[in-house]
Amino acid sequence: MAEFSLSAIERLLKKSGCKRISVEACEELRDILEKKAVNVGKTACKLMIHAKRRTILKEDIKLANETEEK
């Protein structure tokens, strides 16, 4: 089951200036965002373990996101 609702995705797209959005477009963006979130989470978890911590910090997420963008 999807973690992000289609209505939340639609709101994000409307914030970016889109007026009309198909359900398929919302579903595709939702899938992309979920994959990205999982990948960033996995990388952040590795950073947390490397730092010998048991809690993922904001800095872990930021660094993981920067790493994923490259």
Steps between C-alpha positions, in 0.01 A plus 500: 500500500617852422632713784411836339139579415411606148330810637826606669690449174235698312533788750878503448459515124244780530743695720751477215252672269323208329127553456391165359666175607414149391470217750775317311734798543432506874560125525829527309630784716392313813698193389808712425482682835452176694804341335705814570388506865592134550843550340573809710384311810731207428797729449416697816482174694849404379629841610338455841659157545839632388474776762414234762164656578156348537305801376492649151561874521400785272862523386492132393197566280659812349828322423318193366293720269812677371663161441196371310491807275852434368 
